Amino acid sequence: MTAEERLQAARQAAREGRHQEALEGFVWFRHHALDEQPSLYGVRLSYALFYWMELADKYPPALHALEALREQKAQALLRGEGGRVLFHDVISIDARLDRSRATYELYLALAEGRPELAAECAQLALPAIAAARDYRLANQVRRDPEAHIRDLADCLRWDMRCAKRRRYTRAPARWASVKNYAAAVCLDTEITAGIGRLDEARRLAALAVDLIGDPSLRADARVEIPKPAAHGPGAARFYQRRPKAQRREARHQRS
């Protein structure tokens, strides 16, 4: 059985109530999938963890196992073992557990004890640093925001060209690409506003919209990229909190 087949078998076991068998399958996939198929790197950090958390909602030992695995890997990093891949592994678990503060604290510890590794991992840790509202640190470790937004816009245009070549998937691909673009832009504008440069943050938000050539795509991005605020939670978290119904209503009013 391939690693992908093992993952699907574990998911099926979870659906059928064979919870311990499912957990063993997810643990195996976490430890061994990349040995068999390195291309499963992204699946391992996303879908596989999503399936694990589905199981954890019904089977508490699965949650305990994931928490223990996260702690084990974090301690290895702090002992000087592993590198960027291990850090990515840990923070992917933090993200599924909704514990961005744990990622932030781990990054601070690495910045103190393993500064070279912290520098390699800064972009991975950036959302958690911003979520902790440590905007000074976030500004220190991020890329130049305007250059980053221009690169993001280039990537969005490329994604849209690729989506046009795929059958049946253009609409879902388009929506996912716009959401990812908006989230990345909002992170940059939040950090910029957070260090007291509100006018610059608003200029960046407007630039991110203006860089999109397709009128329909630009209109969607305008809905998803709110005007940065001066106080309170930043634009990125405001974006995350907006109810889906509110976003749909805004798109309806625009059309």
SULZI-V757192 format. One record per residue. N is the residue number from 1. RES is the residue in three letters. PHI is phi in whole degrees, -180 to 180 (NA if undefined). Layout:
<<N:RES:PHI> <N:RES:PHI>>
//
This chain:
<<1:MET:NA> <2:THR:-74> <3:ALA:-62> <4:GLU:-63> <5:GLU:-66> <6:ARG:-64> <7:LEU:-63> <8:GLN:-68> <9:ALA:-66> <10:ALA:-66> <11:ARG:-65> <12:GLN:-65> <13:ALA:-61> <14:ALA:-64> <15:ARG:-64> <16:GLU:-91> <17:GLY:87> <18:ARG:-89> <19:HIS:-67> <20:GLN:-65> <21:GLU:-63> <22:ALA:-64> <23:LEU:-61> <24:GLU:-61> <25:GLY:-66> <26:PHE:-67> <27:VAL:-64> <28:TRP:-59> <29:PHE:-61> <30:ARG:-62> <31:HIS:-86> <32:HIS:-123> <33:ALA:-58> <34:LEU:-72> <35:ASP:-64> <36:GLU:-87> <37:GLN:-149> <38:PRO:-57> <39:SER:-68> <40:LEU:-85> <41:TYR:-53> <42:GLY:-68> <43:VAL:-60> <44:ARG:-63> <45:LEU:-91> <46:SER:-124> <47:TYR:-59> <48:ALA:-62> <49:LEU:-71> <50:PHE:-61> <51:TYR:-64> <52:TRP:-63> <53:MET:-69> <54:GLU:-58> <55:LEU:-65> <56:ALA:-62> <57:ASP:-64> <58:LYS:-108> <59:TYR:-139> <60:PRO:-52> <61:PRO:-57> <62:ALA:-67> <63:LEU:-67> <64:HIS:-61> <65:ALA:-65> <66:LEU:-69> <67:GLU:-64> <68:ALA:-66> <69:LEU:-64> <70:ARG:-61> <71:GLU:-66> <72:GLN:-60> <73:LYS:-71> <74:ALA:-64> <75:GLN:-65> <76:ALA:-62> <77:LEU:-61> <78:LEU:-69> <79:ARG:-81> <80:GLY:98> <81:GLU:-99> <82:GLY:75> <83:GLY:-141> <84:ARG:-60> <85:VAL:-63> <86:LEU:-67> <87:PHE:-61> <88:HIS:-60> <89:ASP:-60> <90:VAL:-65> <91:ILE:-74> <92:SER:-67> <93:ILE:-69> <94:ASP:-55> <95:ALA:-63> <96:ARG:-69> <97:LEU:-86> <98:ASP:59> <99:ARG:-127> <100:SER:-65> <101:ARG:-63> <102:ALA:-65> <103:THR:-63> <104:TYR:-59> <105:GLU:-66> <106:LEU:-64> <107:TYR:-62> <108:LEU:-61> <109:ALA:-65> <110:LEU:-70> <111:ALA:-62> <112:GLU:-79> <113:GLY:-98> <114:ARG:-138> <115:PRO:-59> <116:GLU:-66> <117:LEU:-66> <118:ALA:-58> <119:ALA:-64> <120:GLU:-67> <121:CYS:-99> <122:ALA:-58> <123:GLN:-67> <124:LEU:-67> <125:ALA:-84> <126:LEU:-55> <127:PRO:-59> <128:ALA:-71> <129:ILE:-63> <130:ALA:-67> <131:ALA:-62> <132:ALA:-79> <133:ARG:63> <134:ASP:-91> <135:TYR:-69> <136:ARG:-62> <137:LEU:-65> <138:ALA:-58> <139:ASN:-68> <140:GLN:-67> <141:VAL:-99> <142:ARG:-81> <143:ARG:-73> <144:ASP:-57> <145:PRO:-64> <146:GLU:-67> <147:ALA:-62> <148:HIS:-64> <149:ILE:-64> <150:ARG:-64> <151:ASP:-65> <152:LEU:-62> <153:ALA:-65> <154:ASP:-61> <155:CYS:-64> <156:LEU:-63> <157:ARG:-62> <158:TRP:-64> <159:ASP:-58> <160:MET:-68> <161:ARG:-66> <162:CYS:-68> <163:ALA:-63> <164:LYS:-66> <165:ARG:-90> <166:ARG:-100> <167:ARG:-81> <168:TYR:71> <169:THR:-110> <170:ARG:-61> <171:ALA:-64> <172:PRO:-61> <173:ALA:-64> <174:ARG:-62> <175:TRP:-63> <176:ALA:-64> <177:SER:-65> <178:VAL:-65> <179:LYS:-63> <180:ASN:-65> <181:TYR:-61> <182:ALA:-62> <183:ALA:-63> <184:ALA:-68> <185:VAL:-63> <186:CYS:-63> <187:LEU:-63> <188:ASP:-64> <189:THR:-70> <190:GLU:-63> <191:ILE:-63> <192:THR:-63> <193:ALA:-66> <194:GLY:-66> <195:ILE:-94> <196:GLY:92> <197:ARG:-109> <198:LEU:-66> <199:ASP:-61> <200:GLU:-66> <201:ALA:-62> <202:ARG:-69> <203:ARG:-64> <204:LEU:-65> <205:ALA:-63> <206:ALA:-66> <207:LEU:-61> <208:ALA:-60> <209:VAL:-75> <210:ASP:-66> <211:LEU:-71> <212:ILE:-88> <213:GLY:-76> <214:ASP:-69> <215:PRO:-59> <216:SER:-67> <217:LEU:-65> <218:ARG:-64> <219:ALA:-65> <220:ASP:-63> <221:ALA:-64> <222:ARG:-61> <223:VAL:-67> <224:GLU:-86> <225:ILE:-112> <226:PRO:-73> <227:LYS:-68> <228:PRO:-57> <229:ALA:-101> <230:ALA:-82> <231:HIS:-132> <232:GLY:76> <233:PRO:-56> <234:GLY:-73> <235:ALA:-60> <236:ALA:-64> <237:ARG:-75> <238:PHE:-61> <239:TYR:-59> <240:GLN:-67> <241:ARG:-82> <242:ARG:-62> <243:PRO:-61> <244:LYS:-60> <245:ALA:-62> <246:GLN:-66> <247:ARG:-67> <248:ARG:-63> <249:GLU:-64> <250:ALA:-64> <251:ARG:-67> <252:HIS:-66> <253:GLN:-64> <254:ARG:-67> <255:SER:-79>>
//
